Amino acid sequence: MSIRDEFATRNFSIYGQWLGILSMILCFALGIANFFNLFHHILLVIFAIICLVSSFVILFVEVPLLLRICPTSSTFDAAIRRISSNYMRAAAYGTMALVQYLSIIITPSSLIAAAVVLTLTAICYALAGLKGQAFVGSKTLGGQGVAQMII
């Protein structure tokens, strides 16, 4: 199944997964960009570090193949595996978005873009849960069959 076929299924968990990858890229880039804001707003650096950490969490949540490849602790694996249903993913992305929205208290910054995309991702996963759609992992990102072939 190609990416185009996956999007044609109208399953919101597929949309959420791809928006999650976009969120990961944005969180990584904006976290690094705002990390070097040391001289303007020191407190913004804390939110930049949280954004960077969020990008790595998203990477492991959205690409399940990495849990088998990368040497991680069993507690980290268990924590990531708990975020498996659509509702749990919506809650996780909503929490990450809320933290980035809180950075506005310090000063408006580009972290708002990450917060908006994280919110859209949370909405997609919430809609998938509300519509009763089962979580379907994209084959391109290591879901349904690819991880089983390695082990």
C-alpha beads as a LAMMPS data file, in Angstrom:
LAMMPS data file: protein, C-alpha beads

151 atoms
150 bonds

1 atom types
1 bond types

-500.0 500.0 xlo xhi
-500.0 500.0 ylo yhi
-500.0 500.0 zlo zhi

Masses

1 110.0

Atoms # bond

1 1 1 0.000 0.000 0.000
2 1 1 1.488 3.350 -1.037
3 1 1 1.216 6.603 0.891
4 1 1 -1.472 7.756 -1.504
5 1 1 -3.518 4.612 -0.843
6 1 1 -3.088 5.097 2.910
7 1 1 -4.428 8.647 2.734
8 1 1 -7.352 7.464 0.604
9 1 1 -8.557 5.199 3.436
10 1 1 -9.738 8.309 5.333
11 1 1 -8.488 6.859 8.568
12 1 1 -7.652 9.731 10.904
13 1 1 -4.954 7.711 12.654
14 1 1 -2.949 7.689 9.395
15 1 1 -3.363 11.470 9.153
16 1 1 -2.330 11.746 12.793
17 1 1 0.728 9.594 12.260
18 1 1 1.972 11.677 9.354
19 1 1 1.191 14.913 11.196
20 1 1 3.148 13.393 14.084
21 1 1 6.185 13.038 11.815
22 1 1 5.757 16.669 10.763
23 1 1 5.470 17.591 14.462
24 1 1 8.683 15.729 15.201
25 1 1 10.576 17.594 12.498
26 1 1 9.181 20.946 13.635
27 1 1 9.870 20.258 17.318
28 1 1 13.444 19.295 16.541
29 1 1 14.125 22.293 14.302
30 1 1 12.372 24.855 16.491
31 1 1 13.826 23.390 19.666
32 1 1 17.338 23.858 18.313
33 1 1 16.536 27.320 16.938
34 1 1 15.105 28.533 20.245
35 1 1 17.829 26.855 22.290
36 1 1 20.241 29.496 21.051
37 1 1 17.989 32.223 22.455
38 1 1 20.137 32.213 25.598
39 1 1 20.799 35.935 25.552
40 1 1 17.215 37.108 25.154
41 1 1 15.021 34.869 27.276
42 1 1 16.664 32.250 29.443
43 1 1 13.311 30.690 30.399
44 1 1 12.469 30.134 26.735
45 1 1 15.453 27.778 26.566
46 1 1 13.637 25.438 28.991
47 1 1 10.695 25.216 26.599
48 1 1 13.120 24.684 23.698
49 1 1 14.693 21.751 25.544
50 1 1 11.234 20.311 26.256
51 1 1 10.441 20.682 22.549
52 1 1 13.634 18.809 21.642
53 1 1 12.818 16.004 24.068
54 1 1 9.284 15.866 22.643
55 1 1 10.687 15.349 19.155
56 1 1 12.565 12.233 20.258
57 1 1 9.543 10.879 22.129
58 1 1 7.427 11.413 19.009
59 1 1 10.043 9.607 16.929
60 1 1 9.765 6.483 19.069
61 1 1 5.962 6.702 19.292
62 1 1 5.398 7.088 15.562
63 1 1 8.120 4.777 14.236
64 1 1 7.675 1.561 16.244
65 1 1 10.491 -0.117 14.361
66 1 1 12.991 2.025 16.294
67 1 1 12.037 0.406 19.606
68 1 1 13.432 -2.851 18.253
69 1 1 16.524 -1.361 16.644
70 1 1 17.700 1.213 19.202
71 1 1 19.046 0.082 22.558
72 1 1 16.613 1.611 25.040
73 1 1 15.716 0.695 28.594
74 1 1 12.765 -1.541 29.363
75 1 1 11.045 1.263 31.307
76 1 1 11.324 3.605 28.315
77 1 1 9.961 0.890 26.020
78 1 1 7.052 0.256 28.387
79 1 1 6.261 3.972 28.604
80 1 1 6.271 4.359 24.821
81 1 1 4.157 1.218 24.333
82 1 1 1.500 2.651 26.677
83 1 1 0.899 5.360 24.089
84 1 1 -0.666 2.939 21.631
85 1 1 -4.369 3.767 21.339
86 1 1 -5.773 6.754 19.503
87 1 1 -6.983 8.346 22.746
88 1 1 -3.607 7.957 24.467
89 1 1 -1.844 9.457 21.460
90 1 1 -4.320 12.355 21.405
91 1 1 -3.683 12.942 25.124
92 1 1 0.100 12.779 24.671
93 1 1 0.089 15.208 21.746
94 1 1 -2.375 17.476 23.535
95 1 1 -0.089 17.600 26.575
96 1 1 2.960 18.366 24.430
97 1 1 0.985 21.106 22.654
98 1 1 -0.177 22.606 25.951
99 1 1 3.403 22.803 27.207
100 1 1 4.463 24.630 24.059
101 1 1 1.464 26.989 24.282
102 1 1 2.633 27.840 27.805
103 1 1 5.848 29.203 26.295
104 1 1 3.772 32.193 25.146
105 1 1 3.709 33.306 28.786
106 1 1 7.423 34.088 28.555
107 1 1 7.442 35.568 25.076
108 1 1 5.825 34.762 21.727
109 1 1 8.241 32.637 19.723
110 1 1 8.368 30.183 16.860
111 1 1 7.492 27.392 19.327
112 1 1 3.884 28.371 18.658
113 1 1 4.172 26.687 15.231
114 1 1 5.130 23.426 16.919
115 1 1 2.206 23.824 19.322
116 1 1 -0.247 24.319 16.452
117 1 1 0.936 21.216 14.559
118 1 1 0.938 19.176 17.785
119 1 1 -2.652 20.322 18.348
120 1 1 -3.663 19.274 14.823
121 1 1 -2.081 15.877 15.444
122 1 1 -3.986 15.504 18.717
123 1 1 -7.223 16.428 16.936
124 1 1 -6.635 13.785 14.242
125 1 1 -6.038 11.069 16.824
126 1 1 -9.048 12.218 18.864
127 1 1 -11.251 12.116 15.757
128 1 1 -9.997 8.615 14.966
129 1 1 -10.936 7.549 18.490
130 1 1 -14.343 9.217 18.358
131 1 1 -15.134 7.654 14.974
132 1 1 -14.158 4.257 16.337
133 1 1 -11.361 3.817 13.825
134 1 1 -8.705 1.373 14.928
135 1 1 -5.141 2.610 14.961
136 1 1 -3.490 1.767 11.670
137 1 1 0.238 2.306 11.400
138 1 1 1.645 3.444 8.087
139 1 1 3.673 0.757 6.335
140 1 1 6.102 3.443 5.246
141 1 1 6.881 4.222 8.904
142 1 1 7.342 0.634 10.011
143 1 1 3.813 -0.438 10.825
144 1 1 2.045 -3.685 9.902
145 1 1 4.583 -6.176 8.791
146 1 1 7.914 -4.407 8.570
147 1 1 8.773 -4.756 12.277
148 1 1 7.768 -8.421 12.257
149 1 1 10.096 -9.167 9.337
150 1 1 13.161 -7.969 11.245
151 1 1 12.710 -10.222 14.275

Bonds

1 1 1 2
2 1 2 3
3 1 3 4
4 1 4 5
5 1 5 6
6 1 6 7
7 1 7 8
8 1 8 9
9 1 9 10
10 1 10 11
11 1 11 12
12 1 12 13
13 1 13 14
14 1 14 15
15 1 15 16
16 1 16 17
17 1 17 18
18 1 18 19
19 1 19 20
20 1 20 21
21 1 21 22
22 1 22 23
23 1 23 24
24 1 24 25
25 1 25 26
26 1 26 27
27 1 27 28
28 1 28 29
29 1 29 30
30 1 30 31
31 1 31 32
32 1 32 33
33 1 33 34
34 1 34 35
35 1 35 36
36 1 36 37
37 1 37 38
38 1 38 39
39 1 39 40
40 1 40 41
41 1 41 42
42 1 42 43
43 1 43 44
44 1 44 45
45 1 45 46
46 1 46 47
47 1 47 48
48 1 48 49
49 1 49 50
50 1 50 51
51 1 51 52
52 1 52 53
53 1 53 54
54 1 54 55
55 1 55 56
56 1 56 57
57 1 57 58
58 1 58 59
59 1 59 60
60 1 60 61
61 1 61 62
62 1 62 63
63 1 63 64
64 1 64 65
65 1 65 66
66 1 66 67
67 1 67 68
68 1 68 69
69 1 69 70
70 1 70 71
71 1 71 72
72 1 72 73
73 1 73 74
74 1 74 75
75 1 75 76
76 1 76 77
77 1 77 78
78 1 78 79
79 1 79 80
80 1 80 81
81 1 81 82
82 1 82 83
83 1 83 84
84 1 84 85
85 1 85 86
86 1 86 87
87 1 87 88
88 1 88 89
89 1 89 90
90 1 90 91
91 1 91 92
92 1 92 93
93 1 93 94
94 1 94 95
95 1 95 96
96 1 96 97
97 1 97 98
98 1 98 99
99 1 99 100
100 1 100 101
101 1 101 102
102 1 102 103
103 1 103 104
104 1 104 105
105 1 105 106
106 1 106 107
107 1 107 108
108 1 108 109
109 1 109 110
110 1 110 111
111 1 111 112
112 1 112 113
113 1 113 114
114 1 114 115
115 1 115 116
116 1 116 117
117 1 117 118
118 1 118 119
119 1 119 120
120 1 120 121
121 1 121 122
122 1 122 123
123 1 123 124
124 1 124 125
125 1 125 126
126 1 126 127
127 1 127 128
128 1 128 129
129 1 129 130
130 1 130 131
131 1 131 132
132 1 132 133
133 1 133 134
134 1 134 135
135 1 135 136
136 1 136 137
137 1 137 138
138 1 138 139
139 1 139 140
140 1 140 141
141 1 141 142
142 1 142 143
143 1 143 144
144 1 144 145
145 1 145 146
146 1 146 147
147 1 147 148
148 1 148 149
149 1 149 150
150 1 150 151
